């Protein structure tokens, strides 16, 4: 049995939630009377914590970000269960689980939303924990979410040595490095490869991901 911890990001890594997130942002910006954004600008919202996105991408005053997030969530909840798996990702997760890797989800999405979405997607049999942000504040970093996931798995008896983070954005890379983890960037969500310049490596397909994890944990 493999005991190397493998952490997965969720949006943009396991499920193709970009269209749903982008539409929720469009509806939110429209309702709040904020300037519309291009498809390229909207895609940048997929992955980062919402507080940072409203502050950096929509230039919302920090005093009003909580209200903006509440508006976004109202729109997002209408379709949040509709994001499809990226082709081959479910099978990759099943294979890693079969091989005995302890798996957990570490996402910037709030945990109160991440858990029911993961359950609806049928992921409960494969992941020991689904860990998300406890709030949407500026201080809830991806590094903190990853640390929480590692602590839970250590409490289960697993050693964090050799743990690997899988993600699709620079925030996943930075969060993993802050926790002294190897990090594998995934390219199937359309991420600019330059976001993975400081990652351990990057992969183009779920099959390549499984093979890379197996090879790295043999070292």
C-alpha positions as CSV (number, residue, x, y, z in Angstrom):
1,X,0.0,0.0,0.0
2,X,1.2,3.5,-0.9
3,X,1.3,5.9,2.0
4,X,2.3,9.1,0.1
5,X,-0.4,11.7,0.6
6,X,-1.8,13.1,-2.6
7,X,-3.8,16.4,-2.4
8,X,-6.1,17.5,-5.2
9,X,-7.4,21.0,-6.0
10,X,-11.0,20.9,-7.2
11,X,-12.1,23.6,-9.6
12,X,-10.0,23.4,-12.8
13,X,-8.3,20.2,-11.7
14,X,-11.0,17.6,-11.1
15,X,-14.0,19.3,-12.6
16,X,-14.4,21.8,-15.5
17,X,-16.2,24.5,-13.5
18,X,-14.8,27.4,-15.5
19,X,-18.1,28.1,-17.5
20,X,-20.2,28.0,-14.3
21,X,-17.8,30.2,-12.3
22,X,-17.4,32.6,-15.2
23,X,-21.2,33.0,-15.7
24,X,-21.7,33.6,-12.0
25,X,-19.1,36.3,-12.1
26,X,-20.8,37.9,-15.2
27,X,-24.2,37.9,-13.4
28,X,-22.6,39.3,-10.3
29,X,-20.8,42.1,-12.0
30,X,-23.9,43.0,-13.9
31,X,-26.1,43.0,-10.8
32,X,-23.5,45.2,-8.9
33,X,-23.2,47.6,-11.8
34,X,-19.5,46.8,-12.3
35,X,-17.8,46.9,-15.7
36,X,-18.1,43.7,-17.7
37,X,-14.9,41.6,-18.4
38,X,-13.6,39.7,-21.3
39,X,-13.5,35.9,-21.4
40,X,-9.8,36.0,-20.8
41,X,-10.3,38.2,-17.7
42,X,-13.1,36.0,-16.4
43,X,-11.0,32.8,-16.7
44,X,-8.6,34.3,-14.2
45,X,-11.4,34.0,-11.5
46,X,-11.3,30.2,-11.7
47,X,-9.1,29.0,-8.8
48,X,-8.1,32.0,-6.6
49,X,-9.9,32.9,-3.4
50,X,-12.9,35.1,-4.1
51,X,-11.7,37.9,-1.8
52,X,-8.6,38.3,-3.9
53,X,-10.5,38.1,-7.2
54,X,-13.0,40.8,-6.3
55,X,-10.2,43.0,-4.9
56,X,-7.7,42.4,-7.7
57,X,-9.9,41.7,-10.8
58,X,-13.0,43.8,-10.1
59,X,-11.4,46.5,-8.0
60,X,-14.1,46.2,-5.3
61,X,-13.4,48.2,-2.2
62,X,-12.5,45.7,0.6
63,X,-15.3,47.1,2.7
64,X,-17.8,45.9,0.2
65,X,-16.2,42.6,-0.8
66,X,-18.3,40.5,1.6
67,X,-21.5,41.8,-0.1
68,X,-20.1,41.1,-3.6
69,X,-19.2,37.5,-2.5
70,X,-22.7,36.9,-1.2
71,X,-24.1,38.1,-4.5
72,X,-21.8,35.7,-6.4
73,X,-22.7,32.8,-4.2
74,X,-26.4,33.4,-4.8
75,X,-25.8,33.1,-8.6
76,X,-23.3,30.2,-8.3
77,X,-25.5,28.0,-6.2
78,X,-28.0,27.8,-9.0
79,X,-25.6,25.7,-11.1
80,X,-22.8,24.6,-8.8
81,X,-23.6,20.8,-9.2
82,X,-23.4,21.0,-13.0
83,X,-19.6,21.1,-13.6
84,X,-18.5,17.9,-15.5
85,X,-15.3,15.9,-14.7
86,X,-12.4,16.6,-17.0
87,X,-12.1,13.5,-19.3
88,X,-10.1,10.8,-17.6
89,X,-9.8,12.5,-14.2
90,X,-12.4,10.4,-12.4
91,X,-10.6,7.2,-13.6
92,X,-7.2,8.6,-12.5
93,X,-8.6,9.3,-9.0
94,X,-10.0,5.7,-8.9
95,X,-6.6,4.3,-10.0
96,X,-4.7,6.2,-7.3
97,X,-7.2,5.1,-4.7
98,X,-6.9,1.5,-5.9
99,X,-3.1,1.8,-5.5
100,X,-3.5,2.8,-1.9
101,X,-2.6,6.5,-2.0
102,X,-4.4,8.5,0.8
103,X,-6.2,11.2,-1.1
104,X,-7.8,14.5,0.0
105,X,-9.2,17.5,-1.7
106,X,-7.7,20.9,-0.7
107,X,-9.7,23.7,-2.4
108,X,-10.0,27.5,-2.0
109,X,-13.8,26.9,-2.3
110,X,-15.5,27.2,1.1
111,X,-15.8,23.9,2.7
112,X,-19.5,24.2,3.2
113,X,-19.9,24.2,-0.6
114,X,-17.0,21.9,-1.5
115,X,-18.2,19.0,0.6
116,X,-21.7,18.7,-0.9
117,X,-20.4,19.2,-4.4
118,X,-17.8,16.4,-4.0
119,X,-20.5,14.2,-2.5
120,X,-22.9,14.9,-5.4
121,X,-20.0,14.1,-7.8
122,X,-19.6,10.7,-6.2
123,X,-16.1,11.3,-4.8
124,X,-16.7,10.4,-1.2
125,X,-15.4,6.8,-1.6
126,X,-12.0,8.0,-2.9
127,X,-11.2,11.0,-0.7
128,X,-10.5,10.7,3.0
129,X,-11.1,14.4,3.5
130,X,-12.6,17.4,1.6
131,X,-10.9,20.5,3.0
132,X,-11.9,24.0,1.9
133,X,-11.6,27.5,3.1
134,X,-13.3,28.3,6.4
135,X,-14.2,31.8,5.1
136,X,-13.6,34.2,2.2
137,X,-11.3,36.6,4.0
138,X,-8.0,37.8,2.6
139,X,-6.2,35.8,5.2
140,X,-7.6,32.4,4.1
141,X,-4.8,31.3,1.8
142,X,-4.3,28.2,-0.2
143,X,-1.3,27.4,1.9
144,X,-3.6,27.4,5.0
145,X,-6.1,25.0,3.3
146,X,-3.3,22.6,2.3
147,X,-1.9,22.7,5.9
148,X,-5.3,21.9,7.3
149,X,-5.6,18.9,4.9
150,X,-2.1,17.6,5.9
151,X,-3.0,17.9,9.6
152,X,-6.1,15.9,9.2
153,X,-4.3,13.1,7.3
154,X,-1.5,13.1,9.9
155,X,-4.1,12.7,12.6
156,X,-5.3,9.6,10.5
157,X,-1.8,8.2,10.9
158,X,-0.2,9.2,7.6
159,X,3.2,10.9,7.2
160,X,3.3,14.1,5.2
161,X,6.8,13.3,4.0
162,X,6.6,12.8,0.3
163,X,3.2,14.4,0.0
164,X,2.2,15.8,-3.4
165,X,-0.2,18.6,-4.3
166,X,-2.1,18.5,-7.6
167,X,-3.5,21.8,-9.0
168,X,-4.1,24.0,-11.9
169,X,-3.1,27.5,-10.8
170,X,-0.2,29.4,-9.4
171,X,-2.0,29.5,-6.0
172,X,-1.7,25.7,-5.8
173,X,2.0,25.9,-6.5
174,X,2.6,28.7,-4.0
175,X,0.5,26.9,-1.3
176,X,2.3,23.6,-1.8
177,X,5.8,25.3,-1.7
178,X,4.8,27.1,1.5
179,X,4.1,23.6,3.0
180,X,7.3,22.1,1.5
181,X,5.4,19.8,-0.8
182,X,6.1,18.7,-4.4
183,X,3.5,20.1,-6.7
184,X,2.3,18.8,-10.1
185,X,0.6,21.3,-12.3
186,X,-2.2,20.1,-14.6
187,X,-2.6,21.6,-18.1
188,X,-5.9,20.1,-19.1
189,X,-7.9,23.1,-17.8
190,X,-6.1,25.5,-20.1
191,X,-3.7,27.1,-17.6
192,X,-0.8,29.1,-19.0
193,X,2.2,26.9,-18.5
194,X,4.1,29.8,-17.1
195,X,2.1,29.5,-13.9
196,X,4.0,26.2,-13.3
197,X,7.5,27.6,-13.7
198,X,8.2,26.9,-10.0
199,X,6.2,23.7,-9.8
200,X,8.0,20.3,-9.5
201,X,6.6,19.4,-12.9
202,X,3.5,19.7,-15.1
203,X,1.4,17.1,-16.9
204,X,-0.9,17.2,-19.9
205,X,-3.2,14.2,-19.2
206,X,-4.7,12.3,-16.3
207,X,-2.8,9.2,-17.4
208,X,0.4,11.1,-17.3
209,X,-0.5,12.4,-13.8
210,X,-0.9,8.8,-12.5
211,X,2.3,7.7,-14.0
212,X,4.2,10.7,-12.7
213,X,2.9,10.2,-9.1
214,X,3.8,6.5,-9.2
215,X,7.3,7.3,-10.5
216,X,7.9,10.1,-7.9
217,X,6.8,8.0,-5.0
218,X,9.2,5.2,-6.0
219,X,12.2,7.4,-5.4
